[in-house]
């Protein structure tokens, strides 16, 4: 049962939980509000606040914010905010190319038709338009000045042709890392670009939500001064049945979004669904751990009973857990492009660091040993180097690269491993940890993900520093690469 409040209960017009925006010398938001108001589009105070956060200017007229993030539940008015920013780009900011992109074509078309409706309702605006293309998948508006607005859907694969002055990415919770990696270089070539990411919280574990998660995390942590982020959401501890909670998370509550409509959603959704879809609560905001670094179901599909003797040892990875236990993983070259990985029994290294160095020196020779630079296992680097072993200590950027490479190889089926309950538990619990360069396998639990980090290091050493050729001297017993 929900508890009814007064008829005049309205949605919060300021972000109740997160608002991050840099200070600026000047701001164009009032000009934008006046402009679109003259064409019949009256902005809500919350929409004006988003513009205020996004449109600050530095000296020389450059944007103080290069990337804008907005998270708010559906049906609150993001589409009209996009339309307002597009009109401002055309009529105030002299932006030559503007692109509106959405995960689905029908979402992009909805924004297109909203903009066309405003144009056709205002003769003074319509006379500035040269051509409107309405064919599905080819929607665009060309002004007589030569400026263009294009509307695109994002596919699953790398996107080309997104170079523009302003890019509005709707449904940002479904923006893939591949698309984002293709977009950023083209935007960087523009003199004063701005990218907007507008969406709802991504589903927990959805890999396509990782870009939006990183933008949010970077803003909250104040890691990047030229980002802005605003979020309308409830707190996980709020009463989900209370209309005041609904109003807190939905700025259009009581106007475009009725209490009756939300009550109907509450009755038909689970708590988790309602928290995500209507209250804007990000999955990790109420959780004790970050999203998993590697999908356990894909990992288990890659189990094999034994490693053939023809697969030569290629690299060794090391990591140390909070208890000071050294974990060792080995990687072997399987048929290209595959790499086989194993975690060795922990008792192999239990005799102490001197014994561990002797054991590694006997087996590695010209094979690389790879260690996270921030690991306690780094104490072995100097004695191993003294014995002529090639040792690589991965910095944060290299750990990000190694983590992403491992996750991609697992998705592509290019990794094999033996059945190992300890390692399976690590895959299940090891979180993603955001970094300035992306993400890496984080540290969590009693063993702090050490076995999985050792595997990550071993595989990275095999593909980066170990040529794919036969090696001598690697022992084979019991179906393992080494013992």
RODREN-255501 format. One record per residue: x, y, z of N, C-alpha, C in turn; residue in three letters. Coordinates in pm, whole numbers, plus 50000, padded with zeros to 5 digits. Layout:
<nodes>
XYZXYZXYZala
...
</nodes>
This chain:
<nodes>
500854988150000500005000050000500895012450000unk
500555021949915501275034649914500545044650000unk
501305054550048500715064750133500515077350051unk
499285082150042498975093749961499455106450029unk
499935115849951500355128950001499425139649946unk
499725152049972498875163049925498855163549774unk
497765168949722497585169549577498695177549511unk
499275187249582500275196149523501695190849526unk
501915178349561503265172749567503895172849428unk
505055179249415505735180549286507145175049294unk
507675171649179509015165949171510095175849208unk
511205170549258512355178749296512945185349173unk
513165198449179513705205649065515215207449071unk
515805203349181517265202849193517665188349220unk
518805184049170519205170149192519275167049341unk
518535157149389518505154449533519765147949588unk
520565141849501521705134149553523035138049489unk
523075140149357524365142549291524245154249194unk
525075164349213525205175249116526665179649117unk
527355177249007528765180848994528915189448870unk
529455201448886529685210448773530795220148808unk
531705222948716532785232448745532275246748743unk
532985255448811532655269648805533105275248670unk
532525286548630532855292148499532745307348503unk
533355313848404533375328348396532055333948344unk
531385326348257530135330748198529265318648173unk
527985320948144527085309848123525965314148027unk
525615304947935524635307947831523245302247859unk
523035296447975521785289147996520555298147986unk
520635310448035519475319348029519145322947885unk
520165324947802519935327747661519215316047593unk
519605303847630518965292047573517505291147616unk
517255293447745515875293047795515005303447727unk
515525315547707514765325947639514515322347493unk
515525316847427515405313347286514305302947265unk
514385291847337513415281147313512035285247364unk
511985293847466510695298947512510005306947405unk
510775314347325510185322147216509575313247110unk
510025300747102509475291147005508455281647070unk
507995285347188506915277647252507355266147340unk
508655264947367509155254147451509565259947587unk
508705258447685508975263647819509675252747901unk
510865255847946511655246148021511255245948168unk
511305234148227511115232848371512365238048442unk
512215241948569513415246348643514525235948646unk
514175222948652515235212748656515985212048524unk
515275214148412515935214248282516855226348270unk
516435237548323517295249348323518535247048409unk
518375239648519519515236848605520535228048532unk
520065218648453520985210348375521745219148275unk
521035228148208521705237148115522715246048187unk
522365250448306523275258848383524575251248415unk
524445238648447525635230448477526465227848352unk
525815227048236526495222748114527085234248033unk
526515246048041526835256547944527705267647999unk
528455264948103529445274548149530555276048046unk
531145287848042532185290847942533475295148009unk
534575291047948535895295447991536275307847912unk
537445313247941537925324547862538075320347717unk
537725329247626537785326047484536525319447434unk
535515317747520534245312247476534205297047467unk
535245290147513535245275547508534415270047624unk
533835258247601533005252247704533855248647826unk
533345251747944533995247248065533815232248084unk
532745226948025532425212648036532465206447897unk
533285196147882533345189047754532385177247750unk
532115171147867531205159647873530175162147983unk
528915160247948527795162448039527075149248060unk
526875145248184526125133248215524835136748287unk
523745130248248522455132348313521775118848332unk
521445115648456520715103448487519405107248555unk
518305103648491516995106048548516045095548494unk
515055091248572514135081048522513395085548397unk
512805076048329512115078748202510895087648223unk
510495094148114509265102148106509335114948189unk
510555119748213510695132148289511015144248203unk
511365142048076511585153547989512975154747931unk
513725143647925515055144147864514975147947717unk
513945143147647513835145747503513745160647475unk
512925167847551512785182147527514065189647566unk
514815184547660516105190447693517075189047576unk
517055177347510517885175447391517465185247282unk
516175186647260515675195847157516145210047186unk
516075214247312516505227647349517995229547320unk
518815219547353520265220747328520555221047179unk
519815213547100520025213546955519665227146896unk
518535232746935518145245946885519185256446922unk
519695255647045520725265147086521985263547004unk
522365251046973523555248846892523425254846754unk
522235253946696522005259346562521915274646563unk
521185280146658520815294246651521645303446739unk
522315298146841523125306446929524615303646921unk
524985290746909526385286946922527085284546789unk
526355285846679526925284046544527635270546529unk
527065260146586527615246746569527225241446432unk
528205236946357527955233146218527325219446204unk
527725210246289527175196646283526795192146423unk
525555188046436525045182846563524495168946535unk
524815159546620524305145846603523555141746729unk
522355136446708521555130746816521545115646795unk
522045108346892522165093846879521425086946993unk
520825075646962520165067447063520465052947034unk
520285044647134520515030247116519525024447015unk
518295029347019517265024546928516855035546833unk
516555031946710516185041746610514885048846645unk
513915041846706512655048446736512835059446841unk
513805058046930514085068647025514665080846955unk
515605078546862516165089646785515085096346701unk
514175088546645513095094246563512125102446647unk
511895098346771511015106146858511575120246879unk
512875121146903513495134246919513435142246789unk
513685135346678513605141846547512225148146524unk
511175140646549509835145846523509455156946622unk
509975156346745509735167346839510355180146785unk
511565179246735512235190946680511535196046555unk
511155186846466510445190746344509135197746379unk
508435192946479507175199046519507365213646561unk
508405216246638508675230146679509025238646558unk
509825233246467510195240746347508965244246265unk
508095234546242506935236746156505885245546223unk
505895246346355504965255046426505425269546433unk
506655272246386507205285746393507715289946256unk
506925297546179507325301446043508675308446037unk
509005316446138510295323346135511455313646146unk
511225302546210512245292146220512245283446094unk
511075280546044510965271845926511635278245805unk
511575291345793512175297745675513695297245678unk
514285293545789515735292045798516185277945762unk
515215269145738515515255145709515585253045559unk
516615245945515516755242845373516065229945335unk
516205219445422515665206345385515485197845511unk
514405190045513514165180445621514005166645558unk
514915157445590514845143645539514125135145643unk
513035128845602512205121545698512295106445682unk
513045101345585513125086945565513745080145686unk
513205068745723513715061645841515165057645820unk
515975059745922517415057145925518205067845850unk
517535077745794518225088445721517705102145763unk
517205103545884516605115945929517695126645950unk
517495138245892518385149445920517695162545881unk
518215173445936517705186745907518885195245862unk
518755201545745519805210245695519295224545690unk
520065233345751519705247445752520255254445628unk
519685265945592520185273445477521605278445500unk
522015279245625523385283245659524395272145632unk
523895259945603524765248445585524895239845709unk
524385244345822524425236245945523515224145930unk
523865213446001523075201045992522855195046131unk
521705188546146521415180246262521075166446210unk
521795156546255521565142846210521135134146327unk
520325124146298519765115246400520165100946365unk
520875094446457521435081346428521145071546541unk
521015059046502520965048146600522355042046610unk
522715037646731524015031346751523885016446733unk
524755010646650524764996246631525634989546736unk
525754976346724526564968746819528054970346791unk
528404974046669529804974346633530304988846635unk
531584990446604532195003446610531475013446520unk
531235025446573530505035846500531505045046432unk
531225048146308532035057646233531195069946202unk
531875080846170531175092546122530475100646228unk
530965100346353530325108046458531015121446483unk
531905125646396532605138346415531615149846406unk
531535157846511530555168746515530935178346625unk
530225189546630530485199646733529735196546862unk
528565190746848527775186846965527185173046941unk
527385164247036526885150547024525995147547144unk
524735144347117523775141047222523545125947220unk
524025119047322523925104547329522795100747425unk
521605098547369520475094247450520625079247479unk
519905074347578520005060347620521465056647647unk
522145065347723523575063347748523865050647826unk
522865045247894523065032647967523315021047873unk
523095023047742523345012647642524455016647545unk
525325025647587526455029947504527615020347526unk
527975012747423529035002747437530415009347442unk
531355002347503532725007147509533325008647370unk
532954999547278533465000447141532995013147073unk
531715016547090531185028847032531865041147091unk
532025041147222532635052547290534095054347245unk
534815043247230536205044047186536305049547044unk
535295046946961535305052246824534905066846820unk
534065071146913533535084746913534575094846961unk
535265091847070536115101947134537185107947043unk
537935099946964538955106146878538365115846776unk
537205112846721536615121746621536165134846685unk
535675134146808535255146346877536455154946915unk
537555148546951538735156046994539285164846882unk
538985161546758539485169346646538715182346625unk
537575184346691536765196246676537285207246768unk
537115220046730537705231046808537075233046945unk
535765230646960535095233047088533935223247104unk
534235210347116533165200347116532505198847253unk
531295193647251530615190047375529815177347352unk
529945167947446529245155147438528305154047558unk
527075150547530526095148247636525765133347641unk
525715127847762525265114047783524035114547874unk
522885110747820521635111447894521025097647902unk
520655093348022520095080048032519555077048170unk
519345064248193518865059148320519935049748375unk
519865045848501520875036648554520915023648474unk
522105018848440522215006248365521874994248453unk
521434983748389521144971348461522444965748516unk
522404960648638523584955148702524174943948617unk
525484944848588526164934648510526134936848360unk
525374946848313525304949648170526584956548125unk
527344949848039528634955347998528484968447921unk
527364970047848527184982347772526924994347862unk
526684992147990526505003248082527805008248143unk
528935001948108530185005048173530655019448145unk
530415024548023530845038247991530115048248079unk
528785046648090527995055748172528415054648318unk
528725042548365529195040748502530495048348526unk
531425047548430532715054248446532555069348451unk
531685074748364531445089148365530915093348502unk
529945085848551529355089048683530405088248793unk
531195077548794532195075648899533255086648894unk
533695090348774534715100648760534205114048811unk
532935116948785532375129748832532235129748984unk
531705119149039531495118649184532825119449257unk
533855113249201535185113449263535965126149230unk
535375134949150536025147549107537365144749040unk
537415134048958538665130348893538945138548767unk
537915144748709538075151848583537375165248594unk
538125176448587537505189648609536575194348499unk
536615188048382535775192748271534585183548245unk
534115176848348532905168848341531835175048429unk
530585173648386529435177248470528505165348477unk
527885163448591526985152048609525885155848707unk
524635152948666523475155248751522635142648757unk
522155139348875521405126848892520175129048981unk
519025125548926517805125149005517575110649047unk
517655108049176517485094349225517085094649371unk
516445084149413516135082249555517315075649623unk
517295075549754518295068349831517815054049851unk
518695044149847518245030349868517505028250000unk
517765036850098517095035450227515725042150231unk
515335049550127514045056250123512895046150117unk
511715050450158510515042150152510005041950008unk
510095030349942509705029449801508205031749780unk
507405030349885505955032049872505495046249900unk
506395055049934506035068649973506085077849851unk
504985084649817505005094049704506065104949717unk
506475108449839507545118249852508855112749795unk
509075099649807510245093449745510125094149594unk
508935091749543508725092449398509015106549345unk
508555116549421508765130449379510255134149386unk
510965128549481512395131349496513185127149373unk
512815115749316513585109849205513095114149068unk
511905120149059511305123448930510935138248923unk
511715146348855511435160748853510105164248788unk
509575155548702508295158348636507105152648713unk
507355147548833506265141948914505245152948945unk
503985149648925502925159248951502595168248834unk
503395167248725503095174848602502945165048487unk
504035161848419503945152148309503785137848360unk
504225135248480504205121748537503265121748657unk
502155114648645501145115048750501435105148862unk
500915108148980501065099049093500375085849064unk
499245086348995498515074148963499355064948874unk
500045070848775500885062748686502015056048763unk
502625063348854503725057548931503195046649026unk
502015049049085501435038949173501155025949097unk
500735027148971500515015348888501815007848864unk
502885015248835504205008948816504655002048944unk
504445008549056504875002649184504184989349209unk
502904988549174502144976349197502574964949105unk
503144968248989503464957948889504944954348883unk
505794961648956507234959248951507744953649082unk
508834946249074509534942149194510264954149254unk
510754952749376511504963649438512714967449353unk
513454957449304514654960349225514294967549095unk
513244963049029512824969548905512384983948930unk
511584985849033511074999249063512225008649102unk
513175003449180514325011549221515125016249099unk
515295007449004516085010648885515315019548789unk
514085015348754513345021848645512675034948687unk
512165035648809511405047448847512085056148952unk
512915049849036513575057749140515005061549104unk
515495056848990516815061048943517965056549029unk
517785045849108518835041249199519815032449122unk
521055036549121522085028649053522355015849133unk
522505004449066522644991749138523734991749243unk
524884997749212525984997149309525785006549425unk
524845016049415524685025749523524195019149651unk
523535007749639523075000849760523774987749781unk
524814985149705525494972149712526804973649786unk
527374962649825528634962849898529824960549807unk
529604957449681530714955049590530384960449453unk
531434962549374531274967749239530864956549145unk
530454959849020530094949448925531254939748902unk
530964927148867532034917248851532954920648734unk
534224917148750535204919848645535054910048529unk
534704897648560534614887048459533314879448481unk
532644875948374531384868448385531654853748416unk
531094849148527531354835448571530804825148474unk
529634827748411529054817848320529954815648199unk
530514826448144531424824948030532714817948072unk
533204821348191534434815248241534284800148254unk
533194795748312532994781348333532854773748203unk
532364780348099532234773847968533584770547907unk
534664776447958535984774847899536854764647974unk
536234756948064536964746748141537324734748053unk
538554729848066538974717647997539534707948101unk
539564694848071540014685148172541514685148197unk
542324688448096543774687948112544424695948001unk
545654700448026546414707747925547324698147850unk
547234697247719548104688347642549574691947661unk
550424681847655551854684047674552484692547567unk
551794694447455552344702447346552154717347367unk
551474721247474551264735547499552394740647588unk
553334748047534554524752047612554224763347709unk
554914763047822554824773947919555254786947852unk
554434797447872554734810247807555054821347906unk
554384821548022554604832248118554084828048255unk
554564835048357554114832848494553604846048551unk
552494845348624551964857148691551954855048841unk
552254865648917552314864849062551454875849125unk
550864872549239550224882849322550234877949466unk
550124887149561550144883749703548874888849768unk
548244880549851547004884649916547304891550049unk
546224895350120546384902950243547054894950353unk
547024881550343547664873050443549144870550413unk
549644876650306551034874650268551274861950191unk
550214855250145550374843050065550644846649920unk
551614840149862551964842549723551174833049634unk
550494838649535549724830749439550414831249304unk
550494819649243551224818049116550284812549009unk
550304818948894549544814048779550494812448663unk
550204802648578551014800448459550124801648336unk
550724805748227550024806648100550794798947995unk
550064791947909550674784147802550024787747671unk
550804787247564550254789947432549484777747382unk
548174779147374547334769047310547264772247161unk
546554764347081546434767946939545964782346922unk
546644790046834546384804246816544904806846787unk
544354817446849545004827146938544814823847085unk
544554811247117544214807447253545394807747349unk
545064810247476546044809547585545404801647698unk
546134791947749545654783747861546244789247990unk
545434790048096545904795448224545564785648337unk
546424785548438546214777248556546724784548679unk
546084782248792546614786748920547244774648986unk
548494775849028549194764749089548794763149235unk
548884750949287548584748949430549384758449516unk
548724764449614549364774849694550564769949772unk
550604756949804551704751949887553034751949813unk
552994753549679554254754149603555114765749650unk
554464776949686555204788849725555194791149876unk
554754781349952554594783350096555894783250174unk
556994779050113558254777550186558994790550206unk
558484801550150559144814450169559654820150038unk
560084832850044560444839849922561694834249855unk
562674829749935563894824249874563564811649795unk
562734803049852562344790849782561524794149658unk
560684804249668559874808349553560754813349440unk
561774821149474562684826149371563414814649304unk
563904804749384564584793249325563644785549233unk
562404783349280561424775849200561164782849067unk
560974795949072560694803648950561904803848858unk
563094805248914564304805848832564544792748758unk
564184781548819564354768548755563424766848635unk
562274772948639561244770248537561074781348435unk
561414793648472561104804748381562204807148278unk
563434808448322564534811148230564194822848140unk
563884820548013563594831847923562114835647921unk
561324829648009559894832648011559614844048108unk
558754853348075558524864948160557744861548287unk
558064868548394557294868448518556634882148530unk
555324882248551554564894648550553884896448685unk
553984908748740553494911748874552774925248871unk
551654926948939551094940548955552064949149035unk
552314961248989553304969649056552894973049198unk
551574972749227551114976149362550904963749449unk
551464952449408551294939849481552454937549576unk
552174930649687553234926649777554224917149712unk
553794910349603554684901149532555834908549465unk
555754921949460556824929649397558154928149471unk
558124922949594559384920849668560254910349601unk
559654902149515560444891849446561134897149321unk
560764909449281561294914349153562814915149154unk
563394921549255564854923249256565604909949258unk
565264900449347566004887649344565804879949214unk
564634881249151564434874349023565274880948914unk
565304894148913566144901048815567614897348834unk
568034895648959569424892048988569774878348931unk
568774869748913568994856548855568774856448704unk
568594868148646568454869148500567054866548449unk
566064866648536564684864548494564094877848447unk
563354877648337562664889548291561414891648375unk
561374902948445560244906048532559594919048485unk
558274918748475557524930548434556534934048545unk
556604946448593555674951348695554654960348626unk
553384956248629552344963548556551874975748636unk
551984987548574551434999548637549904999548620unk
549255010148668547785010548667547235009648525unk
547845016948431547365016648292547545002748231unk
548674996348260548904982848206547974972648271unk
547644974548399546664965648461545284967348398unk
544934979648362543664981848291543674974548158unk
544774975848085544874969147956544824953947972unk
545514948748073545514934348095544134929348137unk
543434937048220542084933148264541124932848147unk
541134943448065540234944047951540554933047850unk
541844930347832542254919947738541764906247784unk
541874903547915541404890747968539894889447952unk
539164899947987537704899447976537264897347831unk
537924903947738537584902347597537904888247548unk
539054882947590539434869447548538444859047600unk
537934861247721536934852147776535644852947695unk
535234865147659534024866747576534214860047440unk
535434860747387535704855147254536044840247258unk
536104834247376536434820047387537884816947359unk
538794826247389540214824547357541044821447481unk
540394816547586541074812647709540564798947750unk
541464790547800541054777847861541664777048000unk
541094768448085541594766748221541104753448275unk
541714748748382541284736448448540164739648547unk
539404729548585538404731348689539114734948820unk
538714746048880539394750848999538404758849083unk
537844752849190536854759949271537364773149329unk
538644773749366539204786049422539164797149319unk
539594794049197539604804049092538174807849050unk
537274798049047535874801149015535304811149115unk
535624809449241535134818849343535714832749322unk
536974833249279537584846149250536884853149134unk
536594845549030535904851148914534514856248955unk
533864848849044532524852949087532544865849167unk
533574867849249533544878949345534434890649310unk
535414888949222536354899949194535624911449125unk
535724923649177534994934949119535794942149012unk
535074950148936535734959948849536064972248933unk
537234977548913537654989548984537935000348881unk
537225011548888537405022348792538775028848808unk
539405032048694540685039048693540595050448593unk
541625058648589541645069748494541715064648350unk
542215052548332542375047148197541315036948162unk
540305035248246539255025448218538865018048343unk
539205005148351538924997148469539954986048479unk
540034980148597540924968748616540274959048715unk
540794946948718540334937348818540674942948954unk
539644944749038539864950549170540184939949274unk
540364944549396540724935649506539574935149605unk
539084923149632537974921549726538034907649788unk
537514906249908537464893249973538734889950048unk
538754878550113539874874650198541174873650120unk
541104868449999542324866949920542584878949831unk
541684889149838541864901449762542064898949613unk
541394888849559541414885749415542794881449367unk
543694877849456545064874849415545164863749311unk
544444852449324544564842149220544154847249081unk
543064855049072542634860048942543614870448888unk
544154878748976545144888548930546404881548880unk
546784870548944547924862848894547644857148756unk
546414852248735546024847248603546064858448500unk
545524869948538545544881448447546964884848405unk
547874885048502549274888248472549924877748383unk
549664865048414550274854348333549804855048189unk
548514856748169548004857348031548574869547958unk
548634881048027549144893147964550604891247925unk
551364884648012552754881947978552884872947857unk
551974863247844552034854047730551754861147599unk
550764870047598550394876547471551274888747441unk
551874894747545552664906947523554154904247508unk
554704895147589556154893847595556684879847567unk
555834870647526556304857047501555944852947358unk
556934852147269556624848247131555964834547126unk
555094832947029554334820447016555204810146944unk
556024802847021556884792246966557124781847074unk
557674770547036557914759747132559014763647229unk
558834759747357559824762147461560274748647516unk
561484748047561561984735747622562044737347772unk
562024726047840562254726147984561014727248068unk
559814727248011558604728248092558104714348124unk
557974711348251557544698048294556064696348275unk
555604683748253554184680748235553804669048325unk
552994671348423552514660348506551054663048540unk
550294652348542548914653348589548054662948509unk
548394665248382547584673948299547794688548326unk
548824692348407549104706448429550284710948345unk
550354724148322551464729448243552774727848317unk
552804731548448553984729448531553544724548667unk
554474718448740554224714248878555384718748964unk
</nodes>
